[in-house]
Amino acid sequence: MRETVDILELRLSPPSDDGTVEGIAVKFDTLDSYRTTFDRRAFASVSKRLPMLWSHDPAQVVGSWSSITVADDGLRVKGRLNLEVERAREVRAMLTQGDIDGISIGFETVTSESRAGGVRHITKAIIHEISLVAIAAVPGAKVTDIRHGRDSAAAAFITAVHAATRAFAEGKST
């Protein structure tokens, strides 16, 4: 009688991270640290792609924002970190570890109104850039989603297979 052993080797790697980031760049009618509020109509004409900077530094472009939408709760943004750029990978690491989560806009005021208590209410503005920052000036202006890959179910499966493989190898070696 002849015995055979068939060995199957299966190598899986997690889905690649595409660097997608989503968030709220401005909460409307919310007092910021500069005693400013933004009207929900202030950004009605925003439709172009904008640079994603690290902390408002034009020398540190880390990606771009491709979707900017006026929603009930604020100015919602979606973009992608350029993971070919070292600084973008560093910012991504800080986001995923929870070290930072702020979003801030670089803008030019077109029209504003004075309100009680010295508050400036911006009714129309032009956005030049949107930055990922450590501390946002507007409460609630933050990253709401960081994509961990194209398919989180596939990533979870791959993680489970890797854990099972390690456990099996450790059990075999003892």
N, CA, C and O of each residue as an XYZ file, in Angstrom:
696
protein
N       0.836     -1.164      0.000
C       0.000      0.000      0.000
C       0.893      1.244      0.000
O       1.877      1.336      0.734
N       0.519      2.163     -0.826
C       1.309      3.385     -0.970
C       0.526      4.571     -0.418
O      -0.655      4.746     -0.719
N       1.205      5.384      0.396
C       0.568      6.569      0.948
C       1.102      7.800      0.229
O       2.293      7.901     -0.066
N       0.212      8.719     -0.043
C       0.636      9.978     -0.659
C       0.151     11.123      0.202
O      -0.880     11.043      0.870
N       0.900     12.153      0.165
C       0.529     13.366      0.878
C       0.451     14.490     -0.154
O       1.424     14.811     -0.835
N      -0.698     15.051     -0.240
C      -0.871     16.197     -1.133
C      -0.747     17.463     -0.301
O      -1.330     17.573      0.778
N      -0.001     18.388     -0.803
C       0.191     19.648     -0.100
C      -0.339     20.760     -0.989
O       0.005     20.873     -2.165
N      -1.161     21.547     -0.401
C      -1.702     22.709     -1.095
C      -1.163     23.948     -0.412
O      -1.315     24.116      0.798
N      -0.542     24.801     -1.174
C      -0.058     26.055     -0.617
C      -0.919     27.171     -1.185
O      -1.058     27.320     -2.399
N      -1.480     27.934     -0.299
C      -2.332     29.041     -0.684
C      -1.775     30.300     -0.056
O      -1.657     30.385      1.166
N      -1.432     31.277     -0.875
C      -0.897     32.541     -0.372
C      -1.888     33.645     -0.701
O      -2.266     33.865     -1.852
N      -2.282     34.316      0.347
C      -3.235     35.409      0.190
C      -2.632     36.683      0.761
O      -1.906     36.651      1.754
N      -2.934     37.777      0.138
C      -2.505     39.055      0.691
C      -3.733     39.948      0.768
O      -4.671     39.794     -0.015
N      -3.727     40.872      1.703
C      -4.903     41.725      1.855
C      -5.130     42.589      0.615
O      -4.190     42.909     -0.112
N      -6.394     42.964      0.384
C      -6.660     43.855     -0.745
C      -5.861     45.139     -0.573
O      -5.653     45.615      0.543
N      -5.424     45.681     -1.681
C      -4.607     46.883     -1.576
C      -5.438     48.056     -1.091
O      -6.618     48.179     -1.421
N      -4.815     48.906     -0.314
C      -5.449     50.086      0.227
C      -5.418     51.155     -0.856
O      -4.368     51.424     -1.440
N      -6.560     51.760     -1.121
C      -6.571     52.773     -2.177
C      -6.461     54.192     -1.638
O      -6.457     55.143     -2.420
N      -6.371     54.359     -0.309
C      -6.160     55.680      0.271
C      -7.396     56.549      0.373
O      -7.277     57.748      0.626
N      -8.586     55.983      0.185
C      -9.814     56.769      0.230
C     -10.082     57.307      1.630
O      -9.965     56.589      2.623
N     -10.445     58.586      1.687
C     -10.764     59.273      2.941
C     -12.062     60.044      2.722
O     -12.242     60.686      1.687
N     -12.965     59.979      3.700
C     -14.207     60.738      3.647
C     -14.359     61.518      4.939
O     -13.845     61.120      5.984
N     -15.073     62.635      4.857
C     -15.281     63.396      6.084
C     -16.169     64.599      5.902
O     -16.761     64.824      4.847
N     -16.240     65.368      6.979
C     -16.983     66.620      6.976
C     -15.957     67.736      7.107
O     -15.261     67.834      8.118
N     -15.866     68.583      6.072
C     -14.874     69.660      6.064
C     -15.343     70.879      6.852
O     -14.529     71.605      7.422
N     -16.657     71.100      6.882
C     -17.236     72.230      7.606
C     -18.593     71.803      8.149
O     -19.402     71.220      7.426
N     -18.839     72.093      9.413
C     -20.181     71.931      9.991
C     -20.851     73.297      9.875
O     -20.304     74.297     10.340
N     -22.020     73.344      9.265
C     -22.716     74.611      9.065
C     -23.266     75.165     10.379
O     -23.670     74.420     11.271
N     -23.267     76.496     10.468
C     -23.811     77.218     11.622
C     -23.200     76.758     12.949
O     -23.869     76.752     13.982
N     -21.935     76.377     12.907
C     -21.205     75.948     14.100
C     -20.074     76.931     14.348
O     -19.271     77.195     13.453
N     -20.008     77.465     15.537
C     -18.984     78.447     15.884
C     -17.616     77.783     15.949
O     -17.421     76.804     16.670
N     -16.668     78.331     15.183
C     -15.321     77.766     15.187
C     -14.408     78.540     16.136
O     -14.854     79.473     16.804
N     -13.153     78.162     16.196
C     -12.208     78.787     17.127
C     -11.831     80.218     16.732
O     -11.171     80.914     17.503
N     -12.238     80.661     15.550
C     -11.986     82.035     15.102
C     -13.233     82.915     15.230
O     -13.258     84.028     14.706
N     -14.266     82.424     15.924
C     -15.546     83.116     16.096
C     -16.223     83.336     14.745
O     -16.759     84.407     14.458
N     -16.180     82.291     13.930
C     -16.766     82.316     12.595
C     -17.761     81.164     12.465
O     -17.568     80.089     13.032
N     -18.826     81.415     11.706
C     -19.747     80.345     11.326
C     -19.880     80.370      9.800
O     -19.609     81.383      9.156
N     -20.299     79.246      9.243
C     -20.475     79.129      7.792
C     -21.931     78.830      7.473
O     -22.543     77.940      8.063
N     -22.465     79.577      6.546
C     -23.821     79.349      6.059
C     -23.812     78.139      5.122
O     -22.824     77.887      4.433
N     -24.914     77.399      5.104
C     -24.975     76.220      4.227
C     -24.940     76.585      2.740
O     -24.676     75.719      1.905
N     -25.198     77.843      2.397
C     -25.115     78.279      0.996
C     -23.735     78.821      0.632
O     -23.501     79.182     -0.521
N     -22.835     78.882      1.582
C     -21.521     79.497      1.345
C     -20.705     78.778      0.272
O     -19.882     79.394     -0.405
N     -20.931     77.501      0.125
C     -20.109     76.717     -0.807
C     -20.941     76.099     -1.922
O     -20.578     75.051     -2.455
N     -22.035     76.726     -2.275
C     -22.961     76.172     -3.267
C     -22.305     75.914     -4.622
O     -22.754     75.041     -5.364
N     -21.263     76.650     -4.954
C     -20.674     76.519     -6.289
C     -19.416     75.645     -6.328
O     -18.735     75.609     -7.353
N     -19.095     74.948     -5.251
C     -17.897     74.107     -5.241
C     -18.171     72.850     -6.060
O     -19.102     72.103     -5.760
N     -17.381     72.619     -7.072
C     -17.579     71.411     -7.873
C     -16.278     70.866     -8.448
O     -16.267     69.787     -9.041
N     -15.191     71.596     -8.280
C     -13.938     71.141     -8.879
C     -13.119     70.289     -7.903
O     -13.353     70.299     -6.695
N     -12.188     69.579     -8.442
C     -11.245     68.786     -7.652
C     -10.313     69.746     -6.907
O      -9.838     70.729     -7.477
N     -10.058     69.453     -5.631
C      -9.206     70.325     -4.824
C      -8.034     69.543     -4.247
O      -8.141     68.339     -4.014
N      -6.910     70.228     -4.015
C      -5.769     69.540     -3.416
C      -6.028     69.187     -1.950
O      -6.663     69.942     -1.214
N      -5.524     68.033     -1.552
C      -5.538     67.592     -0.162
C      -4.143     67.871      0.379
O      -3.161     67.293     -0.088
N      -4.059     68.760      1.367
C      -2.772     69.132      1.939
C      -2.635     68.567      3.351
O      -3.621     68.213      3.997
N      -1.392     68.493      3.808
C      -1.150     68.211      5.202
C      -1.005     69.549      5.916
O      -0.062     70.294      5.648
N      -1.918     69.857      6.811
C      -1.866     71.009      7.697
C      -1.669     72.353      6.971
O      -0.886     73.195      7.410
N      -2.378     72.534      5.872
C      -2.390     73.778      5.087
C      -1.040     74.148      4.482
O      -0.822     75.305      4.121
N      -0.143     73.194      4.368
C       1.180     73.466      3.799
C       1.159     73.124      2.306
O       1.091     71.947      1.950
N       1.219     74.144      1.417
C       1.161     73.869     -0.020
C       2.344     73.047     -0.531
O       2.294     72.521     -1.643
N       3.392     72.932      0.258
C       4.535     72.100     -0.132
C       4.300     70.629      0.239
O       5.121     69.769     -0.080
N       3.174     70.343      0.916
C       2.892     68.975      1.342
C       1.533     68.506      0.816
O       0.597     68.268      1.579
N       1.457     68.381     -0.507
C       0.250     67.831     -1.132
C       0.283     66.324     -0.905
O       1.245     65.653     -1.280
N      -0.778     65.793     -0.285
C      -0.816     64.364      0.031
C      -1.885     63.616     -0.758
O      -2.012     62.398     -0.628
N      -2.649     64.330     -1.568
C      -3.696     63.698     -2.371
C      -4.610     64.756     -2.947
O      -4.224     65.914     -3.111
N      -5.842     64.336     -3.256
C      -6.815     65.300     -3.769
C      -8.223     64.888     -3.357
O      -8.507     63.717     -3.104
N      -9.094     65.897     -3.298
C     -10.500     65.699     -2.979
C     -11.265     65.695     -4.294
O     -11.189     66.665     -5.049
N     -11.987     64.647     -4.579
C     -12.678     64.514     -5.859
C     -14.180     64.760     -5.749
O     -14.843     65.006     -6.756
N     -14.718     64.694     -4.534
C     -16.149     64.894     -4.339
C     -16.363     65.844     -3.171
O     -15.902     65.595     -2.057
N     -17.073     66.943     -3.444
C     -17.386     67.942     -2.424
C     -18.877     68.221     -2.534
O     -19.352     68.716     -3.556
N     -19.618     67.897     -1.464
C     -21.068     67.960     -1.515
C     -21.629     68.730     -0.328
O     -21.216     68.522      0.813
N     -22.568     69.617     -0.607
C     -23.271     70.325      0.451
C     -24.387     69.402      0.943
O     -25.297     69.060      0.188
N     -24.308     69.005      2.209
C     -25.311     68.146      2.828
C     -25.968     68.900      3.984
O     -25.550     70.006      4.326
N     -26.993     68.299      4.580
C     -27.687     68.957      5.691
C     -26.764     69.250      6.865
O     -26.882     70.296      7.502
N     -25.843     68.330      7.154
C     -24.988     68.483      8.336
C     -23.694     69.233      8.071
O     -22.993     69.599      9.014
N     -23.365     69.465      6.826
C     -22.134     70.188      6.537
C     -21.613     69.919      5.143
O     -22.292     69.325      4.306
N     -20.404     70.366      4.916
C     -19.749     70.167      3.631
C     -19.031     68.823      3.675
O     -18.018     68.672      4.358
N     -19.555     67.864      2.951
C     -19.002     66.505      2.947
C     -17.982     66.382      1.817
O     -18.193     66.873      0.708
N     -16.876     65.715      2.126
C     -15.802     65.556      1.149
C     -15.371     64.101      1.063
O     -15.468     63.337      2.023
N     -14.893     63.751     -0.120
C     -14.341     62.422     -0.344
C     -13.134     62.597     -1.250
O     -13.199     63.291     -2.265
N     -12.054     61.971     -0.878
C     -10.843     62.084     -1.675
C      -9.957     60.870     -1.489
O     -10.341     59.860     -0.899
N      -8.755     61.015     -2.021
C      -7.829     59.892     -1.973
C      -6.432     60.395     -1.675
O      -5.916     61.296     -2.335
N      -5.831     59.783     -0.656
C      -4.419     60.034     -0.392
C      -3.611     59.412     -1.513
O      -3.938     58.320     -1.978
N      -2.569     60.083     -1.951
C      -1.672     59.527     -2.967
C      -0.615     58.702     -2.231
O       0.377     59.243     -1.742
N      -0.833     57.408     -2.159
C       0.032     56.541     -1.369
C       1.398     56.300     -1.999
O       2.207     55.544     -1.461
N       1.658     56.940     -3.139
C       2.999     56.923     -3.725
C       3.874     57.996     -3.071
O       5.093     57.997     -3.237
N       3.241     58.904     -2.328
C       3.933     60.009     -1.668
C       4.202     59.614     -0.213
O       3.287     59.208      0.504
N       5.452     59.734      0.213
C       5.833     59.318      1.569
C       5.015     60.032      2.642
O       4.550     59.388      3.582
N       4.829     61.336      2.524
C       4.085     62.085      3.532
C       2.638     61.588      3.600
O       2.058     61.536      4.685
N       2.049     61.226      2.461
C       0.679     60.699      2.444
C       0.605     59.375      3.212
O      -0.366     59.127      3.928
N       1.605     58.546      3.068
C       1.638     57.278      3.829
C       1.755     57.563      5.330
O       1.150     56.867      6.145
N       2.528     58.583      5.688
C       2.655     58.960      7.100
C       1.315     59.485      7.638
O       0.907     59.135      8.745
N       0.644     60.316      6.857
C      -0.661     60.852      7.260
C      -1.663     59.709      7.380
O      -2.469     59.681      8.310
N      -1.615     58.780      6.452
C      -2.505     57.601      6.489
C      -2.286     56.818      7.770
O      -3.245     56.388      8.411
N      -1.025     56.631      8.147
C      -0.715     55.903      9.385
C      -1.273     56.643     10.593
O      -1.811     56.016     11.506
N      -1.154     57.966     10.613
C      -1.691     58.744     11.741
C      -3.215     58.655     11.796
O      -3.796     58.598     12.880
N      -3.859     58.644     10.633
C      -5.317     58.508     10.580
C      -5.765     57.138     11.086
O      -6.672     57.044     11.912
N      -5.140     56.096     10.596
C      -5.561     54.746     10.976
C      -5.279     54.442     12.443
O      -5.981     53.634     13.051
N      -4.269     55.072     13.014
C      -3.950     54.855     14.425
C      -4.751     55.778     15.351
O      -4.677     55.657     16.574
N      -5.515     56.696     14.758
C      -6.333     57.602     15.563
C      -5.560     58.776     16.140
O      -6.053     59.463     17.035
N      -4.354     59.014     15.639
C      -3.555     60.143     16.126
C      -4.118     61.480     15.672
O      -4.005     62.479     16.381
N      -4.722     61.499     14.492
C      -5.337     62.709     13.945
C      -6.678     62.340     13.335
O      -6.902     61.184     12.976
N      -7.571     63.317     13.216
C      -8.820     63.084     12.482
C      -9.439     64.386     11.978
O     -10.566     64.380     11.482
N      -8.719     65.495     12.099
C      -9.273     66.789     11.735
C      -9.205     67.114     10.253
O      -8.309     66.668      9.536
N     -10.177     67.904      9.815
C     -10.203     68.439      8.454
C     -10.393     69.953      8.579
O     -11.148     70.423      9.430
N      -9.709     70.701      7.731
C      -9.790     72.155      7.755
C      -9.725     72.683      6.328
O      -9.031     72.121      5.481
N     -10.451     73.763      6.070
C     -10.453     74.319      4.712
C      -9.591     75.570      4.636
O      -9.519     76.353      5.583
N      -8.947     75.741      3.503
C      -8.250     76.972      3.165
C      -9.169     77.711      2.203
O      -9.424     77.227      1.101
N      -9.665     78.868      2.602
C     -10.694     79.535      1.815
C     -10.478     81.043      1.753
O      -9.656     81.611      2.472
N     -11.240     81.657      0.877
C     -11.268     83.112      0.721
C     -12.713     83.557      0.932
O     -13.623     83.047      0.277
N     -12.924     84.493      1.833
C     -14.275     84.996      2.083
C     -14.691     85.926      0.953
O     -13.947     86.835      0.584
N     -15.882     85.697      0.402
C     -16.444     86.572     -0.628
C     -17.431     87.529      0.024
O     -17.354     88.740     -0.181
N     -18.368     86.983      0.819
C     -19.310     87.822      1.566
C     -19.522     87.239      2.956
O     -19.469     86.025      3.159
N     -19.765     88.142      3.913
C     -20.036     87.707      5.286
C     -20.923     88.724      5.973
O     -21.092     89.848      5.500
N     -21.485     88.313      7.093
C     -22.338     89.183      7.899
C     -21.799     89.206      9.319
O     -21.247     88.216      9.799
N     -21.960     90.335      9.984
C     -21.607     90.424     11.401
C     -22.807     89.986     12.215
O     -23.946     90.357     11.930
N     -22.528     89.184     13.239
C     -23.582     88.698     14.126
C     -23.267     89.103     15.556
O     -22.170     89.577     15.852
N     -24.222     88.916     16.423
C     -24.066     89.265     17.842
C     -22.848     88.567     18.437
O     -22.519     87.438     18.073
N     -22.190     89.260     19.357
C     -21.042     88.684     20.051
C     -19.772     88.671     19.222
O     -18.824     87.954     19.543
N     -19.747     89.465     18.152
C     -18.550     89.534     17.318
C     -18.346     88.336     16.414
O     -17.227     88.068     15.977
N     -19.422     87.611     16.131
C     -19.337     86.431     15.260
C     -19.441     86.866     13.807
O     -20.306     87.661     13.441
N     -18.549     86.333     12.992
C     -18.580     86.569     11.543
C     -19.242     85.363     10.893
O     -18.752     84.242     11.023
N     -20.349     85.583     10.196
C     -21.089     84.503      9.521
C     -20.774     84.587      8.027
O     -21.177     85.536      7.355
N     -20.064     83.609      7.521
C     -19.651     83.615      6.110
C     -20.784     83.070      5.250
O     -21.250     81.947      5.437
N     -21.214     83.907      4.296
C     -22.330     83.529      3.435
C     -21.879     83.060      2.053
O     -22.618     82.366      1.354
N     -20.667     83.441      1.666
C     -20.120     82.958      0.402
C     -18.601     82.932      0.520
O     -17.976     83.888      0.979
N     -18.019     81.797      0.088
C     -16.568     81.643      0.164
C     -16.077     80.791     -1.004
O     -16.829     80.026     -1.606
N     -14.801     80.951     -1.296
C     -14.143     80.136     -2.320
C     -13.119     79.260     -1.603
O     -12.239     79.759     -0.902
N     -13.244     77.974     -1.787
C     -12.291     77.045     -1.167
C     -11.121     76.831     -2.116
O     -11.312     76.555     -3.301
N      -9.911     76.961     -1.588
C      -8.700     76.757     -2.384
C      -8.070     75.395     -2.125
O      -7.455     74.808     -3.015
N      -8.226     74.898     -0.907
C      -7.670     73.597     -0.545
C      -8.372     73.072      0.695
O      -8.998     73.831      1.435
N      -8.265     71.780      0.913
C      -8.801     71.157      2.123
C      -7.680     70.318      2.712
O      -7.080     69.483      2.035
N      -7.410     70.559      4.000
C      -6.282     69.906      4.664
C      -6.718     68.875      5.694
O      -7.772     68.996      6.319
N      -5.891     67.874      5.849
C      -5.982     66.974      6.991
C      -5.109     67.609      8.061
O      -3.967     67.985      7.798
N      -5.654     67.728      9.277
C      -4.963     68.440     10.350
C      -5.088     67.675     11.666
O      -5.942     66.801     11.817
N      -4.225     68.022     12.605
C      -4.284     67.413     13.934
C      -5.487     67.938     14.714
O      -6.184     67.172     15.380
N      -5.728     69.249     14.629
C      -6.824     69.863     15.374
C      -7.610     70.770     14.431
O      -7.066     71.732     13.888
N      -8.881     70.461     14.242
C      -9.737     71.257     13.361
C     -10.249     72.484     14.094
O     -10.527     72.425     15.292
N     -10.375     73.600     13.379
C     -10.901     74.837     13.963
C     -12.413     74.753     14.170
O     -12.950     75.348     15.105
N     -13.094     74.016     13.298
C     -14.547     73.876     13.379
C     -14.879     72.564     14.094
O     -14.503     71.495     13.613
N     -15.576     72.626     15.231
C     -15.970     71.387     15.903
C     -16.786     70.489     14.961
O     -17.712     70.956     14.298
N     -16.442     69.225     14.909
C     -17.153     68.284     14.044
C     -16.588     68.166     12.646
O     -17.034     67.315     11.876
N     -15.609     69.002     12.292
C     -14.952     68.892     10.985
C     -13.893     67.810     11.115
O     -12.824     68.037     11.682
N     -14.202     66.624     10.582
C     -13.303     65.499     10.813
C     -13.467     64.407      9.776
O     -14.430     64.382      9.010
N     -12.508     63.516      9.773
C     -12.551     62.325      8.927
C     -13.603     61.391      9.510
O     -13.601     61.114     10.710
N     -14.501     60.906      8.655
C     -15.554     60.000      9.104
C     -15.338     58.571      8.627
O     -15.934     57.639      9.167
N     -14.487     58.392      7.615
C     -14.250     57.045      7.102
C     -12.884     56.982      6.437
O     -12.497     57.868      5.676
N     -12.170     55.913      6.745
C     -10.890     55.623      6.113
C     -11.026     54.224      5.550
O     -11.288     53.278      6.292
N     -10.855     54.084      4.275
C     -11.002     52.764      3.668
C      -9.786     51.919      3.960
O      -8.645     52.344      3.780
N     -10.057     50.706      4.417
C      -8.967     49.787      4.750
C      -8.697     48.806      3.622
O      -7.927     47.861      3.798
N      -9.296     49.006      2.504
C      -9.101     48.129      1.364
C     -10.352     48.134      0.515
O     -11.361     48.740      0.876
N     -10.279     47.454     -0.614
C     -11.421     47.452     -1.515
C     -12.598     46.645     -0.986
O     -13.749     46.992     -1.255
N     -12.334     45.568     -0.236
C     -13.396     44.693      0.223
C     -13.090     44.251      1.640
O     -12.223     43.404      1.856
N     -13.793     44.819      2.605
C     -13.481     44.508      3.996
C     -13.778     43.060      4.339
O     -13.112     42.502      5.212
N     -14.759     42.420      3.685
C     -15.041     41.002      3.930
C     -13.857     40.154      3.478
O     -13.476     39.205      4.163
N     -13.279     40.489      2.338
C     -12.104     39.755      1.853
C     -10.928     39.963      2.787
O     -10.185     39.024      3.073
N     -10.755     41.188      3.265
C      -9.660     41.474      4.196
C      -9.835     40.689      5.486
O      -8.861     40.168      6.028
N     -11.076     40.597      5.991
C     -11.341     39.835      7.213
C     -11.061     38.353      6.991
O     -10.505     37.689      7.866
N     -11.439     37.834      5.833
C     -11.180     36.433      5.507
C      -9.681     36.151      5.466
O      -9.209     35.153      6.012
N      -8.949     37.035      4.819
C      -7.495     36.856      4.704
C      -6.837     36.915      6.081
O      -5.935     36.130      6.373
N      -7.279     37.833      6.915
C      -6.755     37.924      8.275
C      -7.027     36.634      9.042
O      -6.154     36.142      9.756
N      -8.226     36.086      8.899
C      -8.577     34.833      9.578
C      -7.733     33.670      9.069
O      -7.294     32.833      9.858
N      -7.503     33.611      7.766
C      -6.676     32.540      7.202
C      -5.242     32.646      7.715
O      -4.626     31.636      8.057
N      -4.717     33.859      7.767
C      -3.356     34.058      8.290
C      -3.271     33.615      9.747
O      -2.303     32.962     10.138
N      -4.280     33.964     10.561
C      -4.291     33.568     11.972
C      -4.372     32.052     12.107
O      -3.682     31.464     12.939
N      -5.213     31.418     11.293
C      -5.342     29.955     11.338
C      -4.041     29.285     10.911
O      -3.636     28.276     11.488
N      -3.398     29.846      9.907
C      -2.119     29.291      9.439
C      -1.059     29.374     10.531
O      -0.315     28.420     10.759
N      -0.995     30.515     11.200
C      -0.028     30.663     12.308
C      -0.336     29.677     13.434
O       0.567     29.036     13.971
N      -1.612     29.562     13.785
C      -2.001     28.649     14.865
C      -1.669     27.202     14.490
O      -1.195     26.438     15.331
N      -1.914     26.827     13.249
C      -1.612     25.481     12.772
C      -0.108     25.231     12.812
O       0.340     24.172     13.251
N       0.664     26.206     12.353
C       2.135     26.051     12.347
C       2.676     25.944     13.766
O       3.578     25.147     14.023
N       2.138     26.734     14.690
C       2.583     26.670     16.074
C       2.207     25.349     16.719
O       2.971     24.804     17.516
N       1.041     24.833     16.379
C       0.592     23.534     16.910
C       1.424     22.391     16.366
O       1.664     21.414     17.076
N       1.866     22.488     15.135
C       2.683     21.436     14.480
C       4.081     21.423     15.056
O       4.711     20.369     15.137
N       4.583     22.605     15.463
C       5.974     22.671     15.893
C       6.158     22.240     17.348
O       7.290     22.087     17.807
N       5.064     22.044     18.075
C       5.211     21.640     19.481
C       5.076     20.165     19.655
O       5.174     19.664     20.776
